[in-house]
Amino acid sequence: MEKLFKTLDEQLEILKGKGLIIEDEAHAKEILLRENYFFINGYRVLLMNSYADKTFVVGATFRELHSVFLFDRSFRNILFKNLLIIENQLKSVISYQLSKKYGYRDKDYLNPKNFTNDRAKSRRVKDVLDKMKRQVRANGAHHMATMHYMNNYGYIPLWVLVKVLSFGMVCELYFILKPEDQVSIADIFDVNTNYLENFLPILSNYRNLCAHEDIVYEHRTEKGIINTIYHEKLQIPKMDDEYIYGKNDIFAVLIIMKHLLRADDFRMMMKEIEYEVEKLDGIIDSVPVEKILDQMGFPANYMDLIEV
């Protein structure tokens, strides 16, 4: 069925038809115009009776719906700034370790001999290095830092190149390193290589969601994180011998950050998240805070992650 254009009045009628209370129609129309009905409506699940029943729970209001939207925006910003901290640290550590060992000219650090000799990964090594060389060619003439090095020195050091590489690209670079180089990098973050290899694609996924302002608070990844000591310490309940929180949800990202962020940064992030959750709980009356936490994949004792 073709989706037809709807006026602001028609959009409100659709929401009211599903049981949503509109307290101030003029204000609601202004929000829909500025924020986009499609984006606002994407947050309706929390306030609906079920996935099958598309109606809103009794008492749900437009203010509550908009508050969920604003909560996710604030939550996304908190998450994003801390993902950028991890991204910058990973780029810094990788560029330092590889430059120290293999040299700082791109012809040196991009030598295929510097990477894994696992035959099963040979194609992947070639693909990643080709992508990085394209970055060298593309950014050498357009990015101020890379252009400076190309014009003055004739090469781009890895510690400069990583600035223009995507987080996903840097993750791919880690996957093709020699095992001993992977270990040396993982050691700096005080995790083993299995953890880091498991964590990076998940962080990259959420980093892209944040950058493109997609819905984050209830997002689930296809692949979950491996079980950690924090699942056990928080006594997260299980279903069918699998933890029900902290596997492929946003709480799993917080567990990853517990491993990778400095303690002070992690504590501050968690306090900011707690503030946003409590603020949302103070606005929403139609559903309990437990439903909000469950939608996020948060156990009731999620703040204990700071101290465990």
C-alpha positions as CSV (number, residue, x, y, z in Angstrom):
1,M,0.0,0.0,0.0
2,E,1.3,3.4,-0.9
3,K,2.2,5.8,2.0
4,L,0.5,9.1,1.3
5,F,1.5,12.5,2.7
6,K,-0.3,13.5,5.9
7,T,-0.8,17.0,7.2
8,L,0.0,17.8,10.8
9,D,-3.7,17.7,11.7
10,E,-4.0,14.3,10.0
11,Q,-0.9,13.0,11.9
12,L,-2.5,14.0,15.2
13,E,-5.7,12.3,14.3
14,I,-3.8,9.1,13.6
15,L,-2.2,9.3,17.1
16,K,-5.5,10.1,18.8
17,G,-7.1,7.2,16.9
18,K,-4.6,4.9,18.6
19,G,-5.5,6.2,22.0
20,L,-2.8,8.8,22.5
21,I,-3.9,11.8,24.6
22,I,-3.0,15.2,23.0
23,E,-2.9,17.8,25.7
24,D,-1.9,20.8,23.6
25,E,-2.6,20.3,19.9
26,A,-0.8,23.5,18.8
27,H,2.3,22.6,20.7
28,A,2.1,19.0,19.4
29,K,1.9,20.2,15.8
30,E,4.9,22.4,16.3
31,I,6.9,19.4,17.7
32,L,5.8,17.2,14.8
33,L,6.8,19.9,12.3
34,R,10.3,20.4,13.8
35,E,11.1,16.8,14.8
36,N,9.3,14.8,12.1
37,Y,6.2,12.5,12.7
38,F,8.1,9.4,11.5
39,F,10.9,10.0,14.0
40,I,8.6,10.7,16.9
41,N,6.3,7.8,16.1
42,G,9.4,5.5,16.2
43,Y,9.3,5.7,20.0
44,R,5.7,4.6,20.4
45,V,6.6,1.0,21.3
46,L,7.4,1.8,25.0
47,L,3.9,3.3,25.4
48,M,1.9,0.7,23.5
49,N,0.0,-2.3,24.8
50,S,2.0,-4.7,22.7
51,Y,3.7,-5.2,19.4
52,A,0.6,-6.9,18.1
53,D,-1.8,-4.3,19.5
54,K,-0.8,-1.0,18.1
55,T,-2.9,1.1,20.5
56,F,-1.4,3.2,23.3
57,V,-1.7,2.2,26.9
58,V,-4.5,3.9,28.9
59,G,-3.4,7.4,29.9
60,A,-0.4,7.7,27.5
61,T,0.1,11.3,26.4
62,F,1.9,13.1,23.6
63,R,4.1,14.7,26.2
64,E,5.2,11.2,27.3
65,L,5.9,10.2,23.7
66,H,8.0,13.3,23.1
67,S,9.8,12.7,26.4
68,V,10.9,9.2,25.2
69,F,12.2,10.8,22.0
70,L,14.1,13.5,24.0
71,F,15.4,10.9,26.4
72,D,16.9,8.8,23.6
73,R,18.5,12.0,22.2
74,S,20.2,12.8,25.5
75,F,21.1,9.1,26.1
76,R,22.5,8.9,22.6
77,N,24.7,12.0,23.2
78,I,26.0,10.6,26.4
79,L,26.9,7.3,24.7
80,F,28.3,8.9,21.7
81,K,30.8,11.2,23.5
82,N,32.1,8.1,25.4
83,L,32.3,6.0,22.3
84,L,34.4,8.8,20.8
85,I,36.7,8.6,23.8
86,I,37.2,4.8,23.2
87,E,37.6,5.4,19.4
88,N,40.3,8.0,19.9
89,Q,42.1,5.8,22.5
90,L,42.0,2.8,20.2
91,K,43.4,4.8,17.3
92,S,46.1,6.3,19.4
93,V,47.2,2.9,20.8
94,I,47.2,1.1,17.5
95,S,49.1,3.9,15.7
96,Y,51.7,4.1,18.5
97,Q,52.2,0.3,18.6
98,L,52.5,-0.2,14.9
99,S,54.6,2.9,14.3
100,K,57.0,1.9,17.0
101,K,57.4,-1.6,15.6
102,Y,57.1,-1.2,11.8
103,G,57.9,2.5,11.1
104,Y,56.0,5.7,10.6
105,R,56.0,6.0,6.8
106,D,52.9,4.6,5.1
107,K,55.0,2.3,2.8
108,D,56.4,0.8,6.0
109,Y,53.4,0.4,8.2
110,L,51.2,-0.8,5.3
111,N,53.5,-3.5,4.3
112,P,51.5,-6.8,4.1
113,K,54.3,-8.6,5.9
114,N,53.4,-6.7,9.1
115,F,50.0,-8.4,9.3
116,T,48.7,-11.9,10.0
117,N,50.0,-14.7,7.9
118,D,46.9,-16.7,8.4
119,R,46.0,-17.9,4.9
120,A,42.3,-17.8,5.7
121,K,42.6,-14.0,6.3
122,S,44.8,-13.2,3.3
123,R,41.9,-11.7,1.3
124,R,40.8,-9.7,4.3
125,V,44.4,-8.3,4.8
126,K,44.5,-7.2,1.1
127,D,41.1,-5.6,1.3
128,V,41.8,-3.7,4.5
129,L,45.2,-2.4,3.3
130,D,43.7,-1.4,-0.1
131,K,41.1,0.6,1.8
132,M,43.7,2.3,3.9
133,K,45.8,3.2,0.8
134,R,42.8,4.7,-0.8
135,Q,42.4,6.8,2.4
136,V,46.0,7.9,2.0
137,R,45.4,9.0,-1.6
138,A,42.0,10.6,-0.9
139,N,42.9,12.5,2.2
140,G,46.4,13.5,1.2
141,A,45.0,16.2,-1.0
142,H,41.9,17.2,1.0
143,H,42.4,16.8,4.8
144,M,44.5,19.6,6.4
145,A,46.7,17.4,8.6
146,T,47.4,14.7,5.9
147,M,47.9,17.4,3.2
148,H,50.5,19.1,5.5
149,Y,52.5,15.8,5.8
150,M,52.2,14.9,2.2
151,N,53.3,18.4,1.0
152,N,56.1,18.8,3.5
153,Y,57.4,15.2,4.1
154,G,55.9,13.1,1.2
155,Y,54.2,10.6,3.5
156,I,51.4,10.4,6.1
157,P,52.3,8.9,9.5
158,L,49.8,6.4,10.9
159,W,49.1,8.6,13.9
160,V,47.8,11.2,11.4
161,L,46.1,8.8,9.1
162,V,44.0,7.3,11.9
163,K,42.3,10.6,12.4
164,V,40.6,10.3,9.1
165,L,39.8,6.6,9.3
166,S,36.4,5.5,10.4
167,F,36.0,3.6,13.6
168,G,34.9,0.6,11.6
169,M,38.1,0.8,9.5
170,V,40.3,0.9,12.6
171,C,38.4,-2.2,14.0
172,E,39.1,-4.0,10.7
173,L,42.7,-3.1,11.1
174,Y,42.9,-4.7,14.5
175,F,41.4,-7.9,13.1
176,I,44.3,-8.4,10.6
177,L,47.1,-7.7,13.0
178,K,49.6,-10.4,14.0
179,P,48.4,-12.2,17.1
180,E,51.3,-10.7,19.2
181,D,50.3,-7.2,18.1
182,Q,46.7,-7.8,19.0
183,V,47.8,-9.0,22.5
184,S,50.0,-5.9,23.0
185,I,47.1,-3.6,22.2
186,A,44.5,-5.6,24.2
187,D,46.9,-5.5,27.2
188,I,46.8,-1.7,27.3
189,F,43.1,-1.9,27.7
190,D,43.5,-4.7,30.3
191,V,41.4,-7.2,28.3
192,N,42.2,-10.3,26.4
193,T,42.1,-10.4,22.6
194,N,38.9,-12.6,22.6
195,Y,37.1,-9.8,24.5
196,L,38.4,-7.0,22.3
197,E,37.6,-8.8,19.1
198,N,34.1,-9.4,20.4
199,F,33.6,-5.9,21.6
200,L,34.8,-3.8,18.7
201,P,32.1,-4.7,16.1
202,I,29.4,-4.0,18.6
203,L,30.9,-0.6,19.5
204,S,31.2,0.2,15.8
205,N,27.5,-0.7,15.3
206,Y,26.4,1.6,18.1
207,R,28.8,4.4,17.1
208,N,27.2,4.4,13.6
209,L,23.7,4.5,15.2
210,C,24.6,7.5,17.3
211,A,26.3,9.3,14.4
212,H,23.1,8.9,12.3
213,E,20.7,9.8,15.1
214,D,18.9,6.4,15.0
215,I,16.9,5.0,17.9
216,V,19.5,3.8,20.4
217,Y,18.0,3.0,23.7
218,E,16.1,-0.1,22.6
219,H,18.5,-1.2,19.8
220,R,19.6,-4.9,19.7
221,T,22.6,-6.2,17.8
222,E,22.6,-9.5,15.9
223,K,25.7,-10.7,17.8
224,G,25.9,-10.5,21.5
225,I,28.9,-10.0,23.8
226,I,30.5,-13.0,25.5
227,N,29.7,-13.6,29.1
228,T,31.7,-11.5,31.5
229,I,32.4,-11.4,35.2
230,Y,29.9,-8.5,35.4
231,H,27.0,-10.6,34.3
232,E,27.7,-12.9,37.2
233,K,28.5,-10.2,39.8
234,L,25.2,-8.4,39.0
235,Q,23.3,-11.7,39.3
236,I,21.6,-11.0,36.0
237,P,18.8,-13.6,35.6
238,K,18.9,-16.2,32.9
239,M,16.4,-17.7,30.5
240,D,17.2,-21.0,28.7
241,D,20.7,-20.7,30.3
242,E,21.3,-17.3,28.7
243,Y,21.5,-14.0,30.4
244,I,18.4,-11.9,29.6
245,Y,20.2,-8.5,30.0
246,G,23.6,-7.3,28.9
247,K,24.1,-9.5,25.8
248,N,23.0,-7.8,22.6
249,D,21.3,-4.7,24.2
250,I,22.5,-1.2,25.3
251,F,23.5,-2.6,28.7
252,A,26.0,-4.9,26.9
253,V,27.6,-1.7,25.5
254,L,27.8,-0.3,29.1
255,I,29.5,-3.6,30.1
256,I,32.0,-3.1,27.3
257,M,32.6,0.4,28.4
258,K,33.2,-0.8,31.9
259,H,36.1,-2.8,30.5
260,L,37.5,-0.1,28.2
261,L,36.9,3.3,29.8
262,R,38.8,4.7,32.7
263,A,37.0,4.4,36.0
264,D,36.3,8.1,36.4
265,D,34.9,8.4,32.9
266,F,32.8,5.4,33.3
267,R,31.4,6.6,36.7
268,M,30.5,10.0,35.2
269,M,28.8,8.4,32.2
270,M,26.7,6.1,34.4
271,K,25.6,9.1,36.6
272,E,24.6,11.0,33.6
273,I,22.5,8.0,32.4
274,E,20.9,7.6,35.8
275,Y,19.9,11.2,35.8
276,E,18.2,10.9,32.4
277,V,16.4,7.7,33.4
278,E,15.1,9.3,36.6
279,K,14.0,12.4,34.7
280,L,12.1,10.3,32.2
281,D,10.5,8.3,35.1
282,G,9.3,11.6,36.6
283,I,7.5,12.5,33.4
284,I,6.0,9.2,32.4
285,D,3.1,7.9,34.5
286,S,1.4,5.6,32.0
287,V,4.1,2.9,32.3
288,P,6.4,1.9,35.2
289,V,10.1,2.6,35.1
290,E,10.7,-1.1,35.1
291,K,9.3,-1.3,31.6
292,I,11.6,1.5,30.5
293,L,14.6,-0.4,31.9
294,D,13.5,-3.7,30.4
295,Q,13.1,-2.0,27.0
296,M,16.8,-0.9,27.3
297,G,18.0,-4.2,28.5
298,F,18.9,-2.7,31.9
299,P,18.6,-4.9,35.1
300,A,17.0,-3.1,38.0
301,N,20.5,-2.8,39.7
302,Y,22.2,-1.4,36.6
303,M,23.9,1.3,38.6
304,D,25.8,-1.4,40.6
305,L,27.9,-1.8,37.5
306,I,30.0,1.2,38.7
307,E,31.2,-0.6,41.8
308,V,31.4,-4.3,40.9
